[in-house]
Amino acid sequence: MDLEIQKRVKEFAESEDKDNLIVILGGAEAEAAGLAAETVLSGDPTFAGPLAGVALNLPVYHVVEPIIKDNCDAQVYDDQIGMMEMVLDVEAICNEMDEIRSSCAA
Amino acid sequence: MFTGKKAIIIGDRDGIPGPAIAEVIKTMGAEVIFASTECFV
């Protein structure tokens, strides 16, 4: 994850009520989305940015996951995400997100 | 389940951009406090 974005996420986690924050990703690749998720859960896995060694444990989802798709306005989702959803490997992304959340919760 | 939550959005230039995700998340009753579009690679 971009170092500047790591810094902003860290600042929000410090200034806001962490229980009230959620992080939503839009990464095209499952692996890249997984790395971003890991960064906001257990810290920067590359140990390069401000979140290195900082476990924020923020709830994190990818926008194509059913928990988002099933809870938002279907028309807006279709207009904004529908086209890209067709070209993304949604199953791989969902599996990767589940795996990262499970491994970071363990 | 997301009503009243504050959302940090990290979009992807090659995937789904931040503003598109923000539009969707707003319909869930969450407040978008940060939205960016980065290059994930």
Backbone of each chain as nested JSON, in Angstrom:
{
  "chains": [
    {"id": "A", "residues": [
      {"number": 1, "name": "MET", "atoms": {"N": [0.85, -1.197, 0.0], "CA": [0.0, 0.0, 0.0], "C": [0.889, 1.252, 0.0]}},
      {"number": 2, "name": "ASP", "atoms": {"N": [0.458, 2.213, -0.781], "CA": [1.14, 3.5, -0.886], "C": [1.471, 4.052, 0.516]}},
      {"number": 3, "name": "LEU", "atoms": {"N": [2.684, 4.571, 0.676], "CA": [3.113, 5.013, 2.01], "C": [2.281, 6.188, 2.519]}},
      {"number": 4, "name": "GLU", "atoms": {"N": [1.897, 7.089, 1.613], "CA": [1.094, 8.24, 2.011], "C": [-0.292, 7.783, 2.506]}},
      {"number": 5, "name": "ILE", "atoms": {"N": [-0.833, 6.768, 1.829], "CA": [-2.147, 6.258, 2.248], "C": [-2.029, 5.547, 3.595]}},
      {"number": 6, "name": "GLN", "atoms": {"N": [-0.939, 4.818, 3.792], "CA": [-0.713, 4.187, 5.109], "C": [-0.716, 5.25, 6.208]}},
      {"number": 7, "name": "LYS", "atoms": {"N": [-0.061, 6.373, 5.929], "CA": [0.022, 7.458, 6.915], "C": [-1.378, 7.992, 7.224]}},
      {"number": 8, "name": "ARG", "atoms": {"N": [-2.189, 8.192, 6.174], "CA": [-3.542, 8.72, 6.381], "C": [-4.398, 7.719, 7.176]}},
      {"number": 9, "name": "VAL", "atoms": {"N": [-4.274, 6.438, 6.832], "CA": [-5.06, 5.419, 7.542], "C": [-4.677, 5.41, 9.019]}},
      {"number": 10, "name": "LYS", "atoms": {"N": [-3.385, 5.5, 9.278], "CA": [-2.905, 5.505, 10.668], "C": [-3.458, 6.713, 11.429]}},
      {"number": 11, "name": "GLU", "atoms": {"N": [-3.454, 7.865, 10.759], "CA": [-3.975, 9.083, 11.392], "C": [-5.468, 8.942, 11.722]}},
      {"number": 12, "name": "PHE", "atoms": {"N": [-6.218, 8.368, 10.775], "CA": [-7.651, 8.178, 11.035], "C": [-7.867, 7.201, 12.193]}},
      {"number": 13, "name": "ALA", "atoms": {"N": [-7.064, 6.154, 12.237], "CA": [-7.211, 5.16, 13.307], "C": [-6.906, 5.776, 14.669]}},
      {"number": 14, "name": "GLU", "atoms": {"N": [-6.039, 6.796, 14.676], "CA": [-5.68, 7.454, 15.933], "C": [-6.693, 8.528, 16.326]}},
      {"number": 15, "name": "SER", "atoms": {"N": [-7.271, 9.2, 15.309], "CA": [-8.15, 10.334, 15.616], "C": [-9.629, 9.944, 15.713]}},
      {"number": 16, "name": "GLU", "atoms": {"N": [-10.009, 8.846, 15.082], "CA": [-11.411, 8.427, 15.091], "C": [-11.591, 7.224, 16.027]}},
      {"number": 17, "name": "ASP", "atoms": {"N": [-12.857, 6.943, 16.345], "CA": [-13.17, 5.736, 17.105], "C": [-12.951, 4.525, 16.189]}},
      {"number": 18, "name": "LYS", "atoms": {"N": [-11.971, 3.702, 16.53], "CA": [-11.602, 2.586, 15.653], "C": [-12.756, 1.611, 15.417]}},
      {"number": 19, "name": "ASP", "atoms": {"N": [-13.634, 1.483, 16.403], "CA": [-14.777, 0.568, 16.257], "C": [-15.778, 1.074, 15.226]}},
      {"number": 20, "name": "ASN", "atoms": {"N": [-15.616, 2.334, 14.847], "CA": [-16.566, 2.946, 13.926], "C": [-16.007, 3.067, 12.508]}},
      {"number": 21, "name": "LEU", "atoms": {"N": [-14.789, 2.585, 12.317], "CA": [-14.141, 2.708, 11.004], "C": [-14.278, 1.424, 10.199]}},
      {"number": 22, "name": "ILE", "atoms": {"N": [-14.388, 1.574, 8.89], "CA": [-14.284, 0.427, 7.99], "C": [-13.374, 0.833, 6.829]}},
      {"number": 23, "name": "VAL", "atoms": {"N": [-12.696, -0.147, 6.255], "CA": [-11.844, 0.111, 5.098], "C": [-12.396, -0.684, 3.928]}},
      {"number": 24, "name": "ILE", "atoms": {"N": [-12.593, -0.016, 2.803], "CA": [-13.125, -0.683, 1.611], "C": [-12.1, -0.577, 0.487]}},
      {"number": 25, "name": "LEU", "atoms": {"N": [-11.78, -1.716, -0.102], "CA": [-10.759, -1.773, -1.147], "C": [-11.382, -1.963, -2.524]}},
      {"number": 26, "name": "GLY", "atoms": {"N": [-10.612, -1.577, -3.548], "CA": [-11.092, -1.766, -4.923], "C": [-10.033, -2.376, -5.814]}},
      {"number": 27, "name": "GLY", "atoms": {"N": [-9.075, -3.047, -5.219], "CA": [-7.951, -3.617, -5.978], "C": [-8.388, -4.594, -7.065]}},
      {"number": 28, "name": "ALA", "atoms": {"N": [-7.674, -4.55, -8.192], "CA": [-8.032, -5.401, -9.333], "C": [-7.595, -6.85, -9.125]}},
      {"number": 29, "name": "GLU", "atoms": {"N": [-6.474, -7.024, -8.431], "CA": [-5.92, -8.365, -8.257], "C": [-6.147, -8.853, -6.833]}},
      {"number": 30, "name": "ALA", "atoms": {"N": [-6.449, -10.137, -6.704], "CA": [-6.707, -10.712, -5.384], "C": [-5.497, -10.557, -4.466]}},
      {"number": 31, "name": "GLU", "atoms": {"N": [-4.319, -10.84, -5.01], "CA": [-3.115, -10.799, -4.173], "C": [-2.844, -9.384, -3.656]}},
      {"number": 32, "name": "ALA", "atoms": {"N": [-2.994, -8.389, -4.545], "CA": [-2.741, -7.001, -4.155], "C": [-3.784, -6.542, -3.124]}},
      {"number": 33, "name": "ALA", "atoms": {"N": [-5.033, -6.933, -3.343], "CA": [-6.087, -6.571, -2.383], "C": [-5.792, -7.228, -1.03]}},
      {"number": 34, "name": "GLY", "atoms": {"N": [-5.307, -8.465, -1.081], "CA": [-4.965, -9.179, 0.151], "C": [-3.858, -8.481, 0.922]}},
      {"number": 35, "name": "LEU", "atoms": {"N": [-2.862, -7.979, 0.182], "CA": [-1.754, -7.274, 0.839], "C": [-2.246, -5.982, 1.498]}},
      {"number": 36, "name": "ALA", "atoms": {"N": [-3.14, -5.276, 0.801], "CA": [-3.691, -4.038, 1.37], "C": [-4.513, -4.359, 2.62]}},
      {"number": 37, "name": "ALA", "atoms": {"N": [-5.287, -5.451, 2.548], "CA": [-6.092, -5.853, 3.703], "C": [-5.191, -6.212, 4.886]}},
      {"number": 38, "name": "GLU", "atoms": {"N": [-4.142, -6.954, 4.59], "CA": [-3.202, -7.35, 5.65], "C": [-2.579, -6.111, 6.307]}},
      {"number": 39, "name": "THR", "atoms": {"N": [-2.305, -5.097, 5.473], "CA": [-1.673, -3.877, 5.981], "C": [-2.545, -3.176, 7.027]}},
      {"number": 40, "name": "VAL", "atoms": {"N": [-3.863, -3.123, 6.787], "CA": [-4.729, -2.426, 7.754], "C": [-5.188, -3.341, 8.893]}},
      {"number": 41, "name": "LEU", "atoms": {"N": [-4.878, -4.642, 8.767], "CA": [-5.217, -5.567, 9.856], "C": [-4.027, -5.755, 10.794]}},
      {"number": 42, "name": "SER", "atoms": {"N": [-2.944, -6.279, 10.229], "CA": [-1.827, -6.639, 11.109], "C": [-0.56, -5.817, 10.878]}},
      {"number": 43, "name": "GLY", "atoms": {"N": [-0.609, -4.862, 9.937], "CA": [0.551, -4.015, 9.693], "C": [1.147, -4.266, 8.317]}},
      {"number": 44, "name": "ASP", "atoms": {"N": [1.984, -3.346, 7.891], "CA": [2.591, -3.411, 6.56], "C": [3.512, -4.628, 6.445]}},
      {"number": 45, "name": "PRO", "atoms": {"N": [3.151, -5.626, 5.603], "CA": [3.971, -6.841, 5.494], "C": [5.335, -6.572, 4.862]}},
      {"number": 46, "name": "THR", "atoms": {"N": [5.496, -5.438, 4.184], "CA": [6.796, -5.126, 3.572], "C": [7.689, -4.337, 4.544]}},
      {"number": 47, "name": "PHE", "atoms": {"N": [7.152, -3.977, 5.675], "CA": [7.882, -3.207, 6.7], "C": [8.496, -1.928, 6.15]}},
      {"number": 48, "name": "ALA", "atoms": {"N": [7.822, -1.328, 5.156], "CA": [8.37, -0.128, 4.526], "C": [7.66, 1.149, 4.969]}},
      {"number": 49, "name": "GLY", "atoms": {"N": [6.409, 1.029, 5.367], "CA": [5.621, 2.234, 5.605], "C": [5.295, 2.49, 7.06]}},
      {"number": 50, "name": "PRO", "atoms": {"N": [4.509, 3.55, 7.301], "CA": [4.13, 3.936, 8.669], "C": [3.364, 2.838, 9.428]}},
      {"number": 51, "name": "LEU", "atoms": {"N": [2.768, 1.894, 8.713], "CA": [2.022, 0.832, 9.405], "C": [2.874, -0.425, 9.661]}},
      {"number": 52, "name": "ALA", "atoms": {"N": [4.164, -0.346, 9.399], "CA": [5.041, -1.478, 9.702], "C": [4.979, -1.784, 11.194]}},
      {"number": 53, "name": "GLY", "atoms": {"N": [4.599, -3.004, 11.535], "CA": [4.535, -3.408, 12.936], "C": [3.356, -2.823, 13.701]}},
      {"number": 54, "name": "VAL", "atoms": {"N": [2.431, -2.166, 12.987], "CA": [1.271, -1.548, 13.644], "C": [0.013, -2.342, 13.268]}},
      {"number": 55, "name": "ALA", "atoms": {"N": [-0.543, -3.063, 14.218], "CA": [-1.743, -3.872, 13.949], "C": [-2.985, -3.061, 14.28]}},
      {"number": 56, "name": "LEU", "atoms": {"N": [-3.61, -2.481, 13.264], "CA": [-4.799, -1.656, 13.502], "C": [-6.057, -2.511, 13.66]}},
      {"number": 57, "name": "ASN", "atoms": {"N": [-6.037, -3.691, 13.07], "CA": [-7.206, -4.595, 13.118], "C": [-8.503, -3.917, 12.686]}},
      {"number": 58, "name": "LEU", "atoms": {"N": [-8.416, -3.132, 11.626], "CA": [-9.627, -2.46, 11.123], "C": [-10.448, -3.436, 10.287]}},
      {"number": 59, "name": "PRO", "atoms": {"N": [-11.782, -3.361, 10.395], "CA": [-12.617, -4.207, 9.524], "C": [-12.366, -3.819, 8.072]}},
      {"number": 60, "name": "VAL", "atoms": {"N": [-12.038, -4.788, 7.241], "CA": [-11.7, -4.46, 5.849], "C": [-12.417, -5.399, 4.889]}},
      {"number": 61, "name": "TYR", "atoms": {"N": [-12.962, -4.797, 3.824], "CA": [-13.708, -5.558, 2.819], "C": [-13.331, -5.069, 1.433]}},
      {"number": 62, "name": "HIS", "atoms": {"N": [-13.512, -5.942, 0.459], "CA": [-13.389, -5.52, -0.934], "C": [-14.797, -5.181, -1.399]}},
      {"number": 63, "name": "VAL", "atoms": {"N": [-14.897, -4.177, -2.258], "CA": [-16.233, -3.693, -2.659], "C": [-17.045, -4.762, -3.403]}},
      {"number": 64, "name": "VAL", "atoms": {"N": [-16.372, -5.764, -3.998], "CA": [-17.138, -6.791, -4.72], "C": [-17.599, -7.944, -3.814]}},
      {"number": 65, "name": "GLU", "atoms": {"N": [-17.237, -7.9, -2.533], "CA": [-17.664, -8.983, -1.629], "C": [-19.177, -8.904, -1.386]}},
      {"number": 66, "name": "PRO", "atoms": {"N": [-19.816, -10.054, -1.217], "CA": [-21.281, -10.082, -1.038], "C": [-21.767, -9.201, 0.11]}},
      {"number": 67, "name": "ILE", "atoms": {"N": [-20.976, -9.075, 1.171], "CA": [-21.42, -8.27, 2.316], "C": [-21.648, -6.813, 1.916]}},
      {"number": 68, "name": "ILE", "atoms": {"N": [-20.91, -6.352, 0.922], "CA": [-21.113, -4.992, 0.411], "C": [-22.226, -5.004, -0.632]}},
      {"number": 69, "name": "LYS", "atoms": {"N": [-22.095, -5.878, -1.597], "CA": [-23.045, -5.908, -2.714], "C": [-24.483, -6.112, -2.232]}},
      {"number": 70, "name": "ASP", "atoms": {"N": [-24.646, -6.964, -1.217], "CA": [-26.003, -7.283, -0.744], "C": [-26.596, -6.215, 0.165]}},
      {"number": 71, "name": "ASN", "atoms": {"N": [-25.762, -5.272, 0.604], "CA": [-26.244, -4.265, 1.552], "C": [-26.301, -2.852, 0.985]}},
      {"number": 72, "name": "CYS", "atoms": {"N": [-25.916, -2.699, -0.282], "CA": [-25.941, -1.354, -0.863], "C": [-27.087, -1.246, -1.867]}},
      {"number": 73, "name": "ASP", "atoms": {"N": [-27.237, -0.059, -2.421], "CA": [-28.274, 0.159, -3.44], "C": [-27.849, -0.567, -4.73]}},
      {"number": 74, "name": "ALA", "atoms": {"N": [-28.696, -1.487, -5.187], "CA": [-28.327, -2.344, -6.322], "C": [-28.105, -1.547, -7.603]}},
      {"number": 75, "name": "GLN", "atoms": {"N": [-28.903, -0.506, -7.8], "CA": [-28.763, 0.288, -9.024], "C": [-27.452, 1.061, -9.04]}},
      {"number": 76, "name": "VAL", "atoms": {"N": [-27.107, 1.652, -7.884], "CA": [-25.857, 2.406, -7.795], "C": [-24.676, 1.452, -7.968]}},
      {"number": 77, "name": "TYR", "atoms": {"N": [-24.785, 0.267, -7.358], "CA": [-23.705, -0.727, -7.49], "C": [-23.52, -1.094, -8.958]}},
      {"number": 78, "name": "ASP", "atoms": {"N": [-24.615, -1.329, -9.613], "CA": [-24.553, -1.728, -11.018], "C": [-23.928, -0.621, -11.874]}},
      {"number": 79, "name": "ASP", "atoms": {"N": [-24.336, 0.624, -11.6], "CA": [-23.81, 1.757, -12.379], "C": [-22.323, 1.965, -12.137]}},
      {"number": 80, "name": "GLN", "atoms": {"N": [-21.894, 1.845, -10.878], "CA": [-20.521, 2.204, -10.517], "C": [-19.537, 1.037, -10.616]}},
      {"number": 81, "name": "ILE", "atoms": {"N": [-19.995, -0.155, -10.297], "CA": [-19.072, -1.295, -10.173], "C": [-19.325, -2.369, -11.233]}},
      {"number": 82, "name": "GLY", "atoms": {"N": [-20.578, -2.426, -11.717], "CA": [-21.014, -3.522, -12.583], "C": [-20.058, -3.888, -13.703]}},
      {"number": 83, "name": "MET", "atoms": {"N": [-19.591, -2.873, -14.413], "CA": [-18.711, -3.123, -15.564], "C": [-17.395, -3.782, -15.133]}},
      {"number": 84, "name": "MET", "atoms": {"N": [-16.776, -3.225, -14.085], "CA": [-15.488, -3.775, -13.632], "C": [-15.667, -5.149, -13.001]}},
      {"number": 85, "name": "GLU", "atoms": {"N": [-16.808, -5.36, -12.355], "CA": [-17.05, -6.645, -11.707], "C": [-16.981, -7.79, -12.727]}},
      {"number": 86, "name": "MET", "atoms": {"N": [-17.379, -7.472, -13.952], "CA": [-17.387, -8.509, -14.995], "C": [-15.974, -8.94, -15.386]}},
      {"number": 87, "name": "VAL", "atoms": {"N": [-14.999, -8.044, -15.231], "CA": [-13.635, -8.393, -15.654], "C": [-12.734, -8.815, -14.488]}},
      {"number": 88, "name": "LEU", "atoms": {"N": [-13.2, -8.601, -13.266], "CA": [-12.391, -9.006, -12.111], "C": [-12.675, -10.468, -11.747]}},
      {"number": 89, "name": "ASP", "atoms": {"N": [-11.68, -11.103, -11.151], "CA": [-11.878, -12.474, -10.653], "C": [-12.459, -12.368, -9.233]}},
      {"number": 90, "name": "VAL", "atoms": {"N": [-13.784, -12.185, -9.19], "CA": [-14.459, -11.908, -7.918], "C": [-14.264, -13.054, -6.916]}},
      {"number": 91, "name": "GLU", "atoms": {"N": [-14.344, -14.282, -7.414], "CA": [-14.192, -15.436, -6.52], "C": [-12.81, -15.45, -5.856]}},
      {"number": 92, "name": "ALA", "atoms": {"N": [-11.785, -15.188, -6.671], "CA": [-10.412, -15.177, -6.125], "C": [-10.249, -14.056, -5.102]}},
      {"number": 93, "name": "ILE", "atoms": {"N": [-10.827, -12.889, -5.408], "CA": [-10.73, -11.747, -4.486], "C": [-11.434, -12.085, -3.166]}},
      {"number": 94, "name": "CYS", "atoms": {"N": [-12.643, -12.642, -3.25], "CA": [-13.399, -12.975, -2.032], "C": [-12.656, -14.029, -1.206]}},
      {"number": 95, "name": "ASN", "atoms": {"N": [-12.115, -15.034, -1.871], "CA": [-11.365, -16.075, -1.158], "C": [-10.143, -15.495, -0.458]}},
      {"number": 96, "name": "GLU", "atoms": {"N": [-9.437, -14.618, -1.171], "CA": [-8.225, -14.005, -0.605], "C": [-8.583, -13.142, 0.616]}},
      {"number": 97, "name": "MET", "atoms": {"N": [-9.657, -12.372, 0.505], "CA": [-10.068, -11.509, 1.614], "C": [-10.458, -12.357, 2.833]}},
      {"number": 98, "name": "ASP", "atoms": {"N": [-11.204, -13.446, 2.584], "CA": [-11.595, -14.346, 3.682], "C": [-10.358, -14.925, 4.366]}},
      {"number": 99, "name": "GLU", "atoms": {"N": [-9.412, -15.342, 3.523], "CA": [-8.199, -15.975, 4.042], "C": [-7.383, -15.001, 4.895]}},
      {"number": 100, "name": "ILE", "atoms": {"N": [-7.238, -13.777, 4.39], "CA": [-6.447, -12.776, 5.128], "C": [-7.12, -12.435, 6.458]}},
      {"number": 101, "name": "ARG", "atoms": {"N": [-8.454, -12.252, 6.415], "CA": [-9.168, -11.926, 7.666], "C": [-9.032, -13.063, 8.678]}},
      {"number": 102, "name": "SER", "atoms": {"N": [-9.139, -14.304, 8.192], "CA": [-9.01, -15.456, 9.096], "C": [-7.612, -15.545, 9.682]}},
      {"number": 103, "name": "SER", "atoms": {"N": [-6.603, -15.376, 8.821], "CA": [-5.23, -15.546, 9.315], "C": [-4.835, -14.413, 10.259]}},
      {"number": 104, "name": "CYS", "atoms": {"N": [-5.372, -13.208, 10.012], "CA": [-5.033, -12.09, 10.888], "C": [-5.805, -12.158, 12.202]}},
      {"number": 105, "name": "ALA", "atoms": {"N": [-6.958, -12.832, 12.185], "CA": [-7.754, -12.953, 13.414], "C": [-7.206, -14.061, 14.306]}},
      {"number": 106, "name": "ALA", "atoms": {"N": [-6.472, -14.988, 13.696], "CA": [-5.962, -16.15, 14.44], "C": [-4.862, -15.756, 15.412]}}
    ]},
    {"id": "B", "residues": [
      {"number": 1, "name": "MET", "atoms": {"N": [-25.8, -2.742, 8.606], "CA": [-24.646, -3.022, 9.463], "C": [-23.515, -2.012, 9.292]}},
      {"number": 2, "name": "PHE", "atoms": {"N": [-23.604, -1.185, 8.227], "CA": [-22.578, -0.168, 8.019], "C": [-23.105, 1.24, 8.283]}},
      {"number": 3, "name": "THR", "atoms": {"N": [-24.351, 1.337, 8.714], "CA": [-24.937, 2.649, 8.965], "C": [-24.161, 3.37, 10.062]}},
      {"number": 4, "name": "GLY", "atoms": {"N": [-23.793, 4.624, 9.76], "CA": [-23.081, 5.429, 10.74], "C": [-21.589, 5.17, 10.816]}},
      {"number": 5, "name": "LYS", "atoms": {"N": [-21.108, 4.179, 10.069], "CA": [-19.66, 3.892, 10.062], "C": [-18.928, 4.954, 9.247]}},
      {"number": 6, "name": "LYS", "atoms": {"N": [-17.663, 5.142, 9.562], "CA": [-16.826, 6.049, 8.783], "C": [-15.934, 5.206, 7.883]}},
      {"number": 7, "name": "ALA", "atoms": {"N": [-16.02, 5.457, 6.595], "CA": [-15.345, 4.587, 5.631], "C": [-14.078, 5.222, 5.056]}},
      {"number": 8, "name": "ILE", "atoms": {"N": [-13.023, 4.413, 5.058], "CA": [-11.772, 4.769, 4.388], "C": [-11.738, 3.941, 3.107]}},
      {"number": 9, "name": "ILE", "atoms": {"N": [-11.668, 4.606, 1.975], "CA": [-11.768, 3.904, 0.69], "C": [-10.446, 3.963, -0.06]}},
      {"number": 10, "name": "ILE", "atoms": {"N": [-9.977, 2.789, -0.434], "CA": [-8.708, 2.717, -1.171], "C": [-8.991, 2.03, -2.5]}},
      {"number": 11, "name": "GLY", "atoms": {"N": [-9.241, 2.858, -3.518], "CA": [-9.537, 2.34, -4.844], "C": [-8.259, 2.004, -5.598]}},
      {"number": 12, "name": "ASP", "atoms": {"N": [-8.459, 1.472, -6.788], "CA": [-7.326, 1.019, -7.594], "C": [-7.485, 1.553, -9.013]}},
      {"number": 13, "name": "ARG", "atoms": {"N": [-6.426, 2.162, -9.513], "CA": [-6.446, 2.709, -10.875], "C": [-6.767, 1.612, -11.9]}},
      {"number": 14, "name": "ASP", "atoms": {"N": [-6.274, 0.418, -11.663], "CA": [-6.511, -0.683, -12.607], "C": [-7.725, -1.527, -12.224]}},
      {"number": 15, "name": "GLY", "atoms": {"N": [-8.329, -1.198, -11.09], "CA": [-9.497, -1.949, -10.64], "C": [-10.682, -1.011, -10.517]}},
      {"number": 16, "name": "ILE", "atoms": {"N": [-11.16, -0.837, -9.305], "CA": [-12.317, 0.039, -9.084], "C": [-11.84, 1.317, -8.388]}},
      {"number": 17, "name": "PRO", "atoms": {"N": [-12.042, 2.471, -9.036], "CA": [-11.548, 3.731, -8.48], "C": [-12.296, 4.181, -7.217]}},
      {"number": 18, "name": "GLY", "atoms": {"N": [-11.603, 4.966, -6.404], "CA": [-12.162, 5.426, -5.134], "C": [-13.538, 6.075, -5.235]}},
      {"number": 19, "name": "PRO", "atoms": {"N": [-13.728, 7.032, -6.158], "CA": [-15.032, 7.714, -6.229], "C": [-16.194, 6.749, -6.516]}},
      {"number": 20, "name": "ALA", "atoms": {"N": [-15.964, 5.722, -7.327], "CA": [-17.024, 4.744, -7.628], "C": [-17.388, 3.963, -6.366]}},
      {"number": 21, "name": "ILE", "atoms": {"N": [-16.368, 3.564, -5.599], "CA": [-16.626, 2.838, -4.344], "C": [-17.377, 3.753, -3.378]}},
      {"number": 22, "name": "ALA", "atoms": {"N": [-16.973, 5.03, -3.34], "CA": [-17.601, 5.98, -2.417], "C": [-19.103, 6.092, -2.686]}},
      {"number": 23, "name": "GLU", "atoms": {"N": [-19.471, 6.155, -3.95], "CA": [-20.897, 6.265, -4.292], "C": [-21.688, 5.071, -3.746]}},
      {"number": 24, "name": "VAL", "atoms": {"N": [-21.077, 3.889, -3.84], "CA": [-21.741, 2.667, -3.373], "C": [-21.836, 2.656, -1.849]}},
      {"number": 25, "name": "ILE", "atoms": {"N": [-20.753, 3.013, -1.196], "CA": [-20.706, 2.938, 0.268], "C": [-21.675, 3.933, 0.907]}},
      {"number": 26, "name": "LYS", "atoms": {"N": [-21.837, 5.086, 0.242], "CA": [-22.768, 6.1, 0.763], "C": [-24.193, 5.56, 0.814]}},
      {"number": 27, "name": "THR", "atoms": {"N": [-24.541, 4.665, -0.115], "CA": [-25.914, 4.134, -0.129], "C": [-26.156, 3.176, 1.044]}},
      {"number": 28, "name": "MET", "atoms": {"N": [-25.082, 2.802, 1.731], "CA": [-25.22, 1.9, 2.88], "C": [-25.34, 2.683, 4.186]}},
      {"number": 29, "name": "GLY", "atoms": {"N": [-25.37, 4.017, 4.073], "CA": [-25.512, 4.832, 5.276], "C": [-24.2, 5.11, 5.984]}},
      {"number": 30, "name": "ALA", "atoms": {"N": [-23.092, 4.805, 5.317], "CA": [-21.779, 5.088, 5.908], "C": [-21.29, 6.451, 5.422]}},
      {"number": 31, "name": "GLU", "atoms": {"N": [-20.426, 7.056, 6.221], "CA": [-19.854, 8.35, 5.862], "C": [-18.449, 8.119, 5.295]}},
      {"number": 32, "name": "VAL", "atoms": {"N": [-18.21, 8.642, 4.112], "CA": [-16.882, 8.485, 3.503], "C": [-15.974, 9.591, 4.026]}},
      {"number": 33, "name": "ILE", "atoms": {"N": [-14.946, 9.225, 4.795], "CA": [-14.056, 10.252, 5.342], "C": [-12.768, 10.363, 4.542]}},
      {"number": 34, "name": "PHE", "atoms": {"N": [-12.499, 9.366, 3.697], "CA": [-11.284, 9.409, 2.872], "C": [-11.467, 8.47, 1.693]}},
      {"number": 35, "name": "ALA", "atoms": {"N": [-11.194, 8.972, 0.505], "CA": [-11.275, 8.113, -0.676], "C": [-10.115, 8.434, -1.599]}},
      {"number": 36, "name": "SER", "atoms": {"N": [-9.359, 7.437, -1.962], "CA": [-8.238, 7.66, -2.867], "C": [-8.215, 6.554, -3.913]}},
      {"number": 37, "name": "THR", "atoms": {"N": [-7.459, 6.81, -4.943], "CA": [-7.271, 5.793, -5.983], "C": [-5.776, 5.629, -6.171]}},
      {"number": 38, "name": "GLU", "atoms": {"N": [-5.277, 4.476, -5.805], "CA": [-3.84, 4.264, -5.935], "C": [-3.558, 3.203, -6.982]}},
      {"number": 39, "name": "CYS", "atoms": {"N": [-2.294, 3.05, -7.269], "CA": [-1.882, 1.97, -8.147], "C": [-1.447, 0.832, -7.231]}},
      {"number": 40, "name": "PHE", "atoms": {"N": [-2.18, -0.273, -7.234], "CA": [-1.92, -1.357, -6.303], "C": [-0.634, -2.113, -6.616]}},
      {"number": 41, "name": "VAL", "atoms": {"N": [-0.164, -1.984, -7.88], "CA": [1.009, -2.792, -8.264], "C": [2.279, -2.162, -7.7]}}
    ]}
  ]
}
